[in-house]
Amino acid sequence: MTKIDETKAFVPVKIAVLTVSDTRSLEEDRSGDVLVALLGDAGHVLADRKIIPDERELIAKTLRDWIARSDVDVVISTGGTGLTGRDVTVEAHRDVYEKEIDAFGTVFTIVSMQKIGTSAVQSRATAGVANGTYLFALPGSPGACRDAWNEILRFQLDFRHNPCNFVEIMPRLDEHLQRK
């Protein structure tokens, strides 16, 4: 079904990792650590990493700051995608999106169902595009981050992945902003 075309050269992507948490510090950020290790092992570049509290405006501002930078191609956030009153990461992401990648949440739910059964309904993982940058919001557990990376992102962020991938269309994400 999917495969890596070894005749193509790997293209490293510059990824920023954002952990949304009222309680974690960098030393306790297991989910962020998982993402940093996995993206590094895949050959991508860590462009930046931050931990911020569950504050919608601050999350949206951080996303906007990163999408304005030329050294960030992708932002992956972890945390704040649940159903509690403080979980506002999804809303903050949607404040920034120009386009939502609707199927990402669906595919993540399918992957999660295989691991945690019907508890997968409690996740609101989402993805979108803004200013030519991909934005992914993942749950705050290390397992969910690992599952999202291993089952979805490692393929879609690999230029060699067939039949298609996010990297190959990256140069066209902001074509609507270019003069004709």
Phi and psi in degrees as GROMACS dihedral restraints (atoms count N, CA, C in turn):
[ dihedral_restraints ]
;  ai    aj    ak    al  type     phi  dphi    fc
    3     4     5     6     1  -115.7    20    10
    4     5     6     7     1   152.1    20    10
    6     7     8     9     1  -156.2    20    10
    7     8     9    10     1   162.3    20    10
    9    10    11    12     1   -99.5    20    10
   10    11    12    13     1   125.9    20    10
   12    13    14    15     1   -86.4    20    10
   13    14    15    16     1   100.0    20    10
   15    16    17    18     1   -68.1    20    10
   16    17    18    19     1    -9.6    20    10
   18    19    20    21     1   -79.6    20    10
   19    20    21    22     1   -16.1    20    10
   21    22    23    24     1   -90.7    20    10
   22    23    24    25     1   150.4    20    10
   24    25    26    27     1   -81.2    20    10
   25    26    27    28     1   142.0    20    10
   27    28    29    30     1   -67.5    20    10
   28    29    30    31     1   139.9    20    10
   30    31    32    33     1  -116.9    20    10
   31    32    33    34     1   109.6    20    10
   33    34    35    36     1   -67.6    20    10
   34    35    36    37     1   140.9    20    10
   36    37    38    39     1  -110.6    20    10
   37    38    39    40     1   143.2    20    10
   39    40    41    42     1   -92.3    20    10
   40    41    42    43     1   115.9    20    10
   42    43    44    45     1  -120.5    20    10
   43    44    45    46     1   130.9    20    10
   45    46    47    48     1  -101.7    20    10
   46    47    48    49     1   139.7    20    10
   48    49    50    51     1  -116.0    20    10
   49    50    51    52     1   125.2    20    10
   51    52    53    54     1  -119.1    20    10
   52    53    54    55     1   123.6    20    10
   54    55    56    57     1  -103.7    20    10
   55    56    57    58     1   127.7    20    10
   57    58    59    60     1  -106.1    20    10
   58    59    60    61     1   113.7    20    10
   60    61    62    63     1  -162.6    20    10
   61    62    63    64     1   139.5    20    10
   63    64    65    66     1   -84.0    20    10
   64    65    66    67     1   -13.0    20    10
   66    67    68    69     1  -121.5    20    10
   67    68    69    70     1   -20.4    20    10
   69    70    71    72     1   -86.8    20    10
   70    71    72    73     1   149.6    20    10
   72    73    74    75     1  -112.6    20    10
   73    74    75    76     1   173.0    20    10
   75    76    77    78     1   -57.9    20    10
   76    77    78    79     1   -36.7    20    10
   78    79    80    81     1   -68.1    20    10
   79    80    81    82     1   -24.4    20    10
   81    82    83    84     1  -105.9    20    10
   82    83    84    85     1     7.2    20    10
   84    85    86    87     1   -87.4    20    10
   85    86    87    88     1    77.0    20    10
   87    88    89    90     1   -65.6    20    10
   88    89    90    91     1   -38.2    20    10
   90    91    92    93     1   -66.3    20    10
   91    92    93    94     1   -45.0    20    10
   93    94    95    96     1   -61.3    20    10
   94    95    96    97     1   -40.6    20    10
   96    97    98    99     1   -60.8    20    10
   97    98    99   100     1   -41.5    20    10
   99   100   101   102     1   -60.2    20    10
  100   101   102   103     1   -48.5    20    10
  102   103   104   105     1   -63.0    20    10
  103   104   105   106     1   -44.4    20    10
  105   106   107   108     1   -60.7    20    10
  106   107   108   109     1   -44.2    20    10
  108   109   110   111     1   -64.8    20    10
  109   110   111   112     1   -44.9    20    10
  111   112   113   114     1   -67.0    20    10
  112   113   114   115     1   -43.0    20    10
  114   115   116   117     1   -67.8    20    10
  115   116   117   118     1   -35.7    20    10
  117   118   119   120     1   -66.7    20    10
  118   119   120   121     1   -44.2    20    10
  120   121   122   123     1   -60.9    20    10
  121   122   123   124     1   -31.3    20    10
  123   124   125   126     1   -78.3    20    10
  124   125   126   127     1   -12.9    20    10
  126   127   128   129     1   101.2    20    10
  127   128   129   130     1     7.5    20    10
  129   130   131   132     1   -85.9    20    10
  130   131   132   133     1   173.1    20    10
  132   133   134   135     1  -112.2    20    10
  133   134   135   136     1   130.5    20    10
  135   136   137   138     1   -79.3    20    10
  136   137   138   139     1   111.6    20    10
  138   139   140   141     1   -83.6    20    10
  139   140   141   142     1   -33.5    20    10
  141   142   143   144     1  -170.2    20    10
  142   143   144   145     1   163.2    20    10
  144   145   146   147     1  -152.5    20    10
  145   146   147   148     1   133.9    20    10
  147   148   149   150     1  -143.4    20    10
  148   149   150   151     1   157.4    20    10
  150   151   152   153     1  -123.4    20    10
  151   152   153   154     1   127.9    20    10
  153   154   155   156     1  -135.8    20    10
  154   155   156   157     1   157.9    20    10
  156   157   158   159     1   -73.1    20    10
  157   158   159   160     1   166.1    20    10
  159   160   161   162     1   -72.8    20    10
  160   161   162   163     1    73.6    20    10
  162   163   164   165     1  -127.7    20    10
  163   164   165   166     1   115.6    20    10
  165   166   167   168     1   -52.6    20    10
  166   167   168   169     1   -48.8    20    10
  168   169   170   171     1   -64.9    20    10
  169   170   171   172     1   -39.6    20    10
  171   172   173   174     1   -67.5    20    10
  172   173   174   175     1   -40.4    20    10
  174   175   176   177     1   -62.2    20    10
  175   176   177   178     1   -49.4    20    10
  177   178   179   180     1   -61.3    20    10
  178   179   180   181     1   -40.7    20    10
  180   181   182   183     1   -62.8    20    10
  181   182   183   184     1   -42.9    20    10
  183   184   185   186     1   -62.5    20    10
  184   185   186   187     1   -44.7    20    10
  186   187   188   189     1   -60.5    20    10
  187   188   189   190     1   -44.7    20    10
  189   190   191   192     1   -63.8    20    10
  190   191   192   193     1   -39.6    20    10
  192   193   194   195     1   -60.9    20    10
  193   194   195   196     1   -44.3    20    10
  195   196   197   198     1   -70.3    20    10
  196   197   198   199     1   -39.3    20    10
  198   199   200   201     1   -70.8    20    10
  199   200   201   202     1   -15.7    20    10
  201   202   203   204     1   -81.1    20    10
  202   203   204   205     1   -13.1    20    10
  204   205   206   207     1   -89.3    20    10
  205   206   207   208     1   139.1    20    10
  207   208   209   210     1   -77.2    20    10
  208   209   210   211     1   -14.3    20    10
  210   211   212   213     1   -96.9    20    10
  211   212   213   214     1    16.9    20    10
  213   214   215   216     1  -128.7    20    10
  214   215   216   217     1   117.0    20    10
  216   217   218   219     1   -97.5    20    10
  217   218   219   220     1   -30.5    20    10
  219   220   221   222     1  -141.9    20    10
  220   221   222   223     1   140.7    20    10
  222   223   224   225     1  -119.9    20    10
  223   224   225   226     1   129.2    20    10
  225   226   227   228     1  -118.8    20    10
  226   227   228   229     1   119.0    20    10
  228   229   230   231     1  -105.7    20    10
  229   230   231   232     1   154.3    20    10
  231   232   233   234     1  -134.4    20    10
  232   233   234   235     1   132.7    20    10
  234   235   236   237     1   104.4    20    10
  235   236   237   238     1   151.2    20    10
  237   238   239   240     1    78.3    20    10
  238   239   240   241     1    20.0    20    10
  240   241   242   243     1  -102.8    20    10
  241   242   243   244     1     6.6    20    10
  243   244   245   246     1   -85.1    20    10
  244   245   246   247     1  -154.5    20    10
  246   247   248   249     1  -109.9    20    10
  247   248   249   250     1    -3.5    20    10
  249   250   251   252     1   -75.0    20    10
  250   251   252   253     1   168.0    20    10
  252   253   254   255     1   -60.2    20    10
  253   254   255   256     1   -30.2    20    10
  255   256   257   258     1   -86.1    20    10
  256   257   258   259     1    -7.8    20    10
  258   259   260   261     1   -81.2    20    10
  259   260   261   262     1    96.5    20    10
  261   262   263   264     1  -124.8    20    10
  262   263   264   265     1    11.1    20    10
  264   265   266   267     1   -62.9    20    10
  265   266   267   268     1   -42.1    20    10
  267   268   269   270     1   -61.7    20    10
  268   269   270   271     1   -44.9    20    10
  270   271   272   273     1   -62.8    20    10
  271   272   273   274     1   -41.2    20    10
  273   274   275   276     1   -63.9    20    10
  274   275   276   277     1   -42.7    20    10
  276   277   278   279     1   -59.2    20    10
  277   278   279   280     1   -46.6    20    10
  279   280   281   282     1   -66.6    20    10
  280   281   282   283     1   -24.5    20    10
  282   283   284   285     1   -64.9    20    10
  283   284   285   286     1   -25.0    20    10
  285   286   287   288     1  -100.5    20    10
  286   287   288   289     1   -33.0    20    10
  288   289   290   291     1   -53.6    20    10
  289   290   291   292     1   140.3    20    10
  291   292   293   294     1   -91.6    20    10
  292   293   294   295     1   -38.3    20    10
  294   295   296   297     1  -138.5    20    10
  295   296   297   298     1   138.7    20    10
  297   298   299   300     1   -95.0    20    10
  298   299   300   301     1   141.8    20    10
  300   301   302   303     1   -95.1    20    10
  301   302   303   304     1    83.0    20    10
  303   304   305   306     1   -54.7    20    10
  304   305   306   307     1   -41.4    20    10
  306   307   308   309     1   -68.9    20    10
  307   308   309   310     1   -18.4    20    10
  309   310   311   312     1   -58.9    20    10
  310   311   312   313     1   -49.2    20    10
  312   313   314   315     1   -61.1    20    10
  313   314   315   316     1   -38.4    20    10
  315   316   317   318     1   -64.8    20    10
  316   317   318   319     1   -48.0    20    10
  318   319   320   321     1   -64.9    20    10
  319   320   321   322     1   -39.9    20    10
  321   322   323   324     1   -61.2    20    10
  322   323   324   325     1   -39.9    20    10
  324   325   326   327     1   -62.8    20    10
  325   326   327   328     1   -41.2    20    10
  327   328   329   330     1   -61.4    20    10
  328   329   330   331     1   -45.9    20    10
  330   331   332   333     1   -61.1    20    10
  331   332   333   334     1   -45.8    20    10
  333   334   335   336     1   -64.6    20    10
  334   335   336   337     1   -37.5    20    10
  336   337   338   339     1   -56.5    20    10
  337   338   339   340     1   -37.3    20    10
  339   340   341   342     1   -68.2    20    10
  340   341   342   343     1   -23.7    20    10
  342   343   344   345     1   -99.9    20    10
  343   344   345   346     1   -43.7    20    10
  345   346   347   348     1  -124.8    20    10
  346   347   348   349     1    10.9    20    10
  348   349   350   351     1    63.9    20    10
  349   350   351   352     1  -142.7    20    10
  351   352   353   354     1   -68.5    20    10
  352   353   354   355     1   -11.7    20    10
  354   355   356   357     1   -62.1    20    10
  355   356   357   358     1   -15.9    20    10
  357   358   359   360     1   -60.0    20    10
  358   359   360   361     1   -23.1    20    10
  360   361   362   363     1   -65.4    20    10
  361   362   363   364     1   -16.5    20    10
  363   364   365   366     1   -82.6    20    10
  364   365   366   367     1    -7.6    20    10
  366   367   368   369     1   -90.3    20    10
  367   368   369   370     1   142.3    20    10
  369   370   371   372     1  -120.8    20    10
  370   371   372   373     1    40.3    20    10
  372   373   374   375     1   -53.0    20    10
  373   374   375   376     1   141.6    20    10
  375   376   377   378     1  -147.7    20    10
  376   377   378   379     1   165.8    20    10
  378   379   380   381     1  -151.9    20    10
  379   380   381   382     1   156.0    20    10
  381   382   383   384     1  -164.7    20    10
  382   383   384   385     1  -175.6    20    10
  384   385   386   387     1  -130.0    20    10
  385   386   387   388     1   139.4    20    10
  387   388   389   390     1  -151.9    20    10
  388   389   390   391     1   133.8    20    10
  390   391   392   393     1    51.1    20    10
  391   392   393   394     1    39.4    20    10
  393   394   395   396     1    74.7    20    10
  394   395   396   397     1    15.5    20    10
  396   397   398   399     1  -121.8    20    10
  397   398   399   400     1   137.1    20    10
  399   400   401   402     1   -82.5    20    10
  400   401   402   403     1   141.1    20    10
  402   403   404   405     1  -128.4    20    10
  403   404   405   406     1   125.9    20    10
  405   406   407   408     1  -124.7    20    10
  406   407   408   409     1   132.2    20    10
  408   409   410   411     1  -114.2    20    10
  409   410   411   412     1   115.4    20    10
  411   412   413   414     1  -111.9    20    10
  412   413   414   415     1   156.7    20    10
  414   415   416   417     1   -59.8    20    10
  415   416   417   418     1   165.9    20    10
  417   418   419   420     1   -85.4    20    10
  418   419   420   421     1     2.9    20    10
  420   421   422   423     1   -90.5    20    10
  421   422   423   424     1   143.6    20    10
  423   424   425   426     1   -57.1    20    10
  424   425   426   427     1   -37.8    20    10
  426   427   428   429     1   -63.8    20    10
  427   428   429   430     1   -41.8    20    10
  429   430   431   432     1   -65.4    20    10
  430   431   432   433     1   -39.1    20    10
  432   433   434   435     1   -64.4    20    10
  433   434   435   436     1   -43.6    20    10
  435   436   437   438     1   -62.7    20    10
  436   437   438   439     1   -45.1    20    10
  438   439   440   441     1   -62.5    20    10
  439   440   441   442     1   -45.7    20    10
  441   442   443   444     1   -61.4    20    10
  442   443   444   445     1   -42.2    20    10
  444   445   446   447     1   -68.2    20    10
  445   446   447   448     1   -53.9    20    10
  447   448   449   450     1   -66.4    20    10
  448   449   450   451     1   -31.9    20    10
  450   451   452   453     1   -99.5    20    10
  451   452   453   454     1   -20.0    20    10
  453   454   455   456     1  -129.1    20    10
  454   455   456   457     1   -63.5    20    10
  456   457   458   459     1   -66.9    20    10
  457   458   459   460     1   -37.2    20    10
  459   460   461   462     1   -62.6    20    10
  460   461   462   463     1   -29.2    20    10
  462   463   464   465     1   -82.1    20    10
  463   464   465   466     1   -49.2    20    10
  465   466   467   468     1   -70.1    20    10
  466   467   468   469     1   -20.3    20    10
  468   469   470   471     1   -99.6    20    10
  469   470   471   472     1    18.0    20    10
  471   472   473   474     1  -114.8    20    10
  472   473   474   475     1   113.0    20    10
  474   475   476   477     1   -55.2    20    10
  475   476   477   478     1   -25.5    20    10
  477   478   479   480     1   -83.2    20    10
  478   479   480   481     1    -8.2    20    10
  480   481   482   483     1   -71.7    20    10
  481   482   483   484     1   131.6    20    10
  483   484   485   486     1  -118.4    20    10
  484   485   486   487     1   146.9    20    10
  486   487   488   489     1   -86.5    20    10
  487   488   489   490     1   -17.6    20    10
  489   490   491   492     1  -157.3    20    10
  490   491   492   493     1   167.6    20    10
  492   493   494   495     1  -157.0    20    10
  493   494   495   496     1   166.1    20    10
  495   496   497   498     1   -68.9    20    10
  496   497   498   499     1   -31.9    20    10
  498   499   500   501     1   -66.8    20    10
  499   500   501   502     1   -39.7    20    10
  501   502   503   504     1   -65.4    20    10
  502   503   504   505     1   -25.9    20    10
  504   505   506   507     1   -99.0    20    10
  505   506   507   508     1     0.4    20    10
  507   508   509   510     1   -53.1    20    10
  508   509   510   511     1   -42.3    20    10
  510   511   512   513     1   -64.5    20    10
  511   512   513   514     1   -17.1    20    10
  513   514   515   516     1  -100.8    20    10
  514   515   516   517     1    -1.0    20    10
  516   517   518   519     1   -62.8    20    10
  517   518   519   520     1   -31.4    20    10
  519   520   521   522     1  -111.4    20    10
  520   521   522   523     1    22.5    20    10
  522   523   524   525     1   -62.5    20    10
  523   524   525   526     1   -25.8    20    10
  525   526   527   528     1   -67.9    20    10
  526   527   528   529     1   -16.6    20    10
  528   529   530   531     1   -91.1    20    10
  529   530   531   532     1   -12.3    20    10
  531   532   533   534     1   -85.6    20    10
  532   533   534   535     1   148.4    20    10
  534   535   536   537     1   -72.7    20    10
  535   536   537   538     1   144.6    20    10
